[in-house]
Structures are given as C-alpha cells and as structure tokens.
C-alpha cells in the first residue's frame, strides 16, 4: 500500500511502475481491487521470470521482495534488496531522484 500512498511522489517521474507476484493473474486482480491500487500487479505463475531475476529462495516457494530500477534502454540501473513494504513507496521516489530519472513535464 506504500506505493498507493506515495503514488504522487513516484508519478512525478517519467516512469512506469508495478509490482509482481507468482500468484495467478485473477488472484492478483482481486487483491489489487481489494486494496484499490492504482498500479498493476503482474503475474508470474510459472515463476520463470522470478527465477531469471534471482528472486526465488530455497525451494522457490517465497520470492524475495526486491525492487529493480530499469532504464528506458532496458538496462538495470539499480536493485533495492532491502525492501520495507510499509515505507517502500517513498524509498522508490528517493531512489528515482538519486538516479536522476527525468521528471514528468
């Protein structure tokens, strides 16, 4: 919910943002609707993408909560491996500033 609460800070930058989950698409849609999120939750039920990004722990049951900052050229600019869900929206906005991401005009 920190992304929803801090959406104005994040939307000040020229970025697309979303969260991702290994849950099925329908589960994520219902969850997003229940929280009244204004951003999508992408689904990776096969866990192929989570595996490719190194997010699966141990037996692969619980993906790590990491944030990837990807440039417009598709290159990873930074990875935040210290995600604190309740405060992460503000942390993302701060990191966008540090990375000198262009603001919306």
GITAUR-V802126 format. One record per residue. N is the residue number from 1. RES is the residue in three letters. PSI is psi as a letter, one per 40 degrees, with the letter a starting at -180 (999 if undefined). Layout:
n->N res->RES psi->PSI
n->N res->RES psi->PSI
This chain:
n->1 res->UNK psi->e
n->2 res->UNK psi->d
n->3 res->UNK psi->d
n->4 res->UNK psi->d
n->5 res->UNK psi->d
n->6 res->UNK psi->e
n->7 res->UNK psi->d
n->8 res->UNK psi->d
n->9 res->UNK psi->d
n->10 res->UNK psi->d
n->11 res->UNK psi->e
n->12 res->UNK psi->e
n->13 res->UNK psi->i
n->14 res->UNK psi->g
n->15 res->UNK psi->i
n->16 res->UNK psi->h
n->17 res->UNK psi->i
n->18 res->UNK psi->i
n->19 res->UNK psi->i
n->20 res->UNK psi->i
n->21 res->UNK psi->i
n->22 res->UNK psi->e
n->23 res->UNK psi->i
n->24 res->UNK psi->i
n->25 res->UNK psi->d
n->26 res->UNK psi->d
n->27 res->UNK psi->d
n->28 res->UNK psi->d
n->29 res->UNK psi->d
n->30 res->UNK psi->d
n->31 res->UNK psi->d
n->32 res->UNK psi->d
n->33 res->UNK psi->d
n->34 res->UNK psi->d
n->35 res->UNK psi->e
n->36 res->UNK psi->f
n->37 res->UNK psi->i
n->38 res->UNK psi->f
n->39 res->UNK psi->i
n->40 res->UNK psi->i
n->41 res->UNK psi->h
n->42 res->UNK psi->i
n->43 res->UNK psi->h
n->44 res->UNK psi->g
n->45 res->UNK psi->d
n->46 res->UNK psi->e
n->47 res->UNK psi->e
n->48 res->UNK psi->d
n->49 res->UNK psi->d
n->50 res->UNK psi->d
n->51 res->UNK psi->d
n->52 res->UNK psi->d
n->53 res->UNK psi->e
n->54 res->UNK psi->f
n->55 res->UNK psi->e
n->56 res->UNK psi->h
n->57 res->UNK psi->i
n->58 res->UNK psi->b
n->59 res->UNK psi->e
n->60 res->UNK psi->e
n->61 res->UNK psi->d
n->62 res->UNK psi->h
n->63 res->UNK psi->i
n->64 res->UNK psi->i
n->65 res->UNK psi->g
n->66 res->UNK psi->i
n->67 res->UNK psi->h
n->68 res->UNK psi->h
n->69 res->UNK psi->h
n->70 res->UNK psi->h
n->71 res->UNK psi->i
n->72 res->UNK psi->d
n->73 res->UNK psi->e
n->74 res->UNK psi->e
n->75 res->UNK psi->i
n->76 res->UNK psi->h
n->77 res->UNK psi->d
n->78 res->UNK psi->i
n->79 res->UNK psi->h
n->80 res->UNK psi->h
n->81 res->UNK psi->e
n->82 res->UNK psi->f
n->83 res->UNK psi->h
n->84 res->UNK psi->g
n->85 res->UNK psi->d
n->86 res->UNK psi->e
n->87 res->UNK psi->e
n->88 res->UNK psi->d
n->89 res->UNK psi->d
n->90 res->UNK psi->d
n->91 res->UNK psi->d
n->92 res->UNK psi->d
n->93 res->UNK psi->d
n->94 res->UNK psi->d
n->95 res->UNK psi->d
n->96 res->UNK psi->d
n->97 res->UNK psi->d
n->98 res->UNK psi->d
n->99 res->UNK psi->e
n->100 res->UNK psi->f
n->101 res->UNK psi->h
n->102 res->UNK psi->h
n->103 res->UNK psi->i
n->104 res->UNK psi->h
n->105 res->UNK psi->999
